[in-house]
Amino acid sequence: MRIRAYRGLVAAVAAASAVTLPMISVMPAAADPDPAAFSASIKVPAVRGHLEKLQQIADVSGGIRASGNPGHEASVTYVADRLRAAGYQVTLQEFEFPYFRELTPSVLNGVSPGGRTYTRDTDFAVMTYSGSGNVTAPVQGVDLVLPPSPVPNYSTSGCEASDFAGFTAGNIALLQRGTCDFQVKAGLAQAAGASGVIIFNEGQPGAGLNDRRTLLTGTLNAPTMTIPVVGATFAVGAELAATGAAVTLTTDTEGDPHRRTRNVLAESRWGDPGKVVMLGAHLDSVTKGPGINDNGSGSAAVLETALKAGALPTRNRLRFAFWGAEELGLLGSRHYVATLSPEEKAKIRLYLNFDMIASPNYTLGIYDGDNSDAAGAPAGPAGSDTIEKLFESYYRSIGRPYTSTDFTGRSDYGPFIAVGIPAGGLFTGAEGIKTAEEAARFGGQAGVAYDRCYHQACDTIANVNDEALAINAGAVATAAFVYAYSDTLPGGGTPTSTWQGIGGGGLRHDHDGVSR
């Protein structure tokens, strides 16, 4: 980002901080620090410096920073040391989690009636917690709905033991996405003697989250399988069902149900401990790459904001979190929220999440706290709407367009909204495809993924969009300052929630794997 352009952004951020945003009092008292000075203290070169350090850590750690590996531990040490030096009380919250890694690329090749090679991560992908194996066998469909029902989540393929009556032991079970968890489907197939499992998408057309023809990537929830399990596109599944094919299916994986990792939690010395403003980002990468956009970008912006805010005598207490094992199912944030007492939950007035905020083909997405787009997931807990409005005001103040992105529950805000804590945040896109309308509004290239290196080895420092990083680093700083000094915070009282995600969605826009 050019320095002149960044200075212009700082001026706009300062202006945004000095006006009254919807439902939020942001004007500091006479004795409070100058909001413009705080905004100006967040320098893009400093944020990039954190990203460069995370890249260096990955470079000497096998190219990854995944939880349960040395690269993540080194990332934890780096972040914790910087926060301690800035005066924070730092807690390293250790927890046990089920580890998983694909050691070598999986293979799916047709043997008969013709030899076809299927493309990994395009036609099929190993499911998290799949077992290992190398099998060649006929593919046998189990209670498939072909053509698919017009109604999504209709198929019960492989959901009952009775579905496998007549299944030939040693065959590869072909199952369809539907009403029950992948773990249930794969477990019943293994119990019936299947040598492998292919679960393909259900088949209903749609846009974005609602398209059930795309590659099905997901998780089996725990490393209990001893046979290969992969997800596939609807087209691959329908083809295998129609031809009565035999295939070779190979997976080489590592699972450990008792691996340990850590969250980094940093508490400021200032502010009312009964009014906690919490910001977070996941620090781990996947096991396929260094994770510099996903999610070094969010971690770096939150870290730099924390470092500059450490000396501020804020009205409300600031708490910063850097989550572990997000990529295996939000395990770090889930553990944290599960360990909170009702009294501790009530003190957290809001949670702000920053996950992938510098995608190379970005949009500027704000989590849809009030369900204003009337699509997908419902509104967040009461108060989430005001958080959305704050970010909208920020983008408007700097002359930038924005869009909404659903609360699917598949990033670290999920455990917070599940217990009724207001939440919000930013997201610039993952493997979803940018539309022509989005390209007209945000620039970039239509028909191309927001992040072509999502969950891949090429998610390096070169994968980060400096413009998006600068814009959103300013947004993180602005939100932290606004809520640190606000007399009125979104949450309060005992949080309660009946919020539920959309279940099985989030494949193209929110980025954690699905389980059904």
Phi, psi and omega in degrees: 000127179295143184300319181299316180297321180293321178298323176296321178295318179301317180298320179292321178296318179298319178297320179296324182286342186264002179250165178274112178278161184304125173069006185227128174272115184244357179290119181291152173293166186302328183273354182282155179298160180285122180298326179296322180294320179294315179301318182291341182284344180272101184261132179300319177302326178291320177297315177297328177299321176294320178296320178296323177294317178297323176296317178299319178299314179298321183300328181258011183231038177075017177082011183222163174227035184287146176304141182087004179234161182302327181297324177287319179298321177293325177295318177301314181298316180299309182296314182297319180296319179295319181292319177298318180296335179272003175097009180277151167276113187253131176241130173259104185270108183272143176208158179268143180212158177278113185275150177210142175208138171273115187281317176227157184300137178287160184226136170224110182233136174287140177252314177211151007282358175203151182278111176236136176262121177271146186268123178298139179067008171237306178269327183208164177205143177296140176275142177303131181077016169299149170282180178257155176171162177222099187232145170236120187197162173295150175265129182238118178290145182234107173051049183279152175248094182228125357297160185292154174297149173296341184261121178297158178060040181259321185295137174250022184308120176075015183270345179232147179303328181295338178298336185263010174299125182087001178290136181273115179304138182098342175285165174266123183281129176255113186240158183245139176302145181184229196278338186245167182296149175300326179300319179296312181301308183293322180296318178293323178295317178297318179296332180276000176097012179296143178270349178190168183223134171240119178250117183253158183295160194285328171116355181281132176288157179178181180251138174057240183301334189266004180274110180256034173250345188282176178301128179270111174248137185195188185229149176262006172080330181200151181280071182247353183275145177246003180237161179293138176225124179230156170260159183211165174289163176298321182298318179295315180298315180296322178295314180295324179293323185284328187266349186059045191287160163248140184223162167257127180236122183230129172226146179226102190230164176231129177228144179215111183288352187232031175288153181240148177210185187217145164270149171253123180237130182233126182247133178286165178271355190246163170089166181290116181293348176271359179228087187263127173256118189244132175238143182209161177204149178274139187264343184276155170256176168283175181273007180256352184192178186282343175065051183276320168282316181251090004225044172302327183298311178294318180298318182294319180293319178293319180297313181295322175299316179298316182298320181282337182270351188301327183266000183283129176279074188288158177285322180248157183280131176263136177226131182242138182232140176234105194277145171261157173055030174297320186292349177254018175119038177059034191292324180293312180291325176297317179298316181299308182296322181295334181272354181282137172286164175305323180293320179291322176298319182295334180286334181279105186279337177194158176230129179249128186244135182230104188225111183065079183246015180215042181297142187296328179245058199284157154244167177256093186262136176244133178299133190278084185293334184248008183056039181293338177277353176053036179220148175070228187291156179285178177297157174283180177302157180309132184104338178295331180295323180289329176294316177302318181294326177299311181294324175301316180296322178299309181297320178298321184295334179256011175070034181247141174286164177210166178219168178262152174227139190291148165283088177274348183086011186249029162219183194289355169290338187307307180298332180286311181291336178295335178253012172091012178274125179302143184214164176190184179156192188231154182201127184257006173109148180241244186273357176297159185262130179290132180276166177297322179296319178294321179296323178294326183276318189252353189082188182085197190241121176290151178078007181236149180300149174301322178221099181292344180258015180305123178059034179230169181296338182276006175281070183253186177300333179287349182270359185267131176274114185295325180295312178298320180298316181295314180302312187279334171298321175296322179294318178300312181297317181298313181297318179299315182293314181304310184282335177296330184247000184287139173285337184238115179253153185300317185270184180152150183077197180273116182291136175224153181205142169246017183297139173223140176289180185274356173064110177079357178267198177077012184291329187250346186238321173257156204242006176270148184296154180264164182242000178206000000 
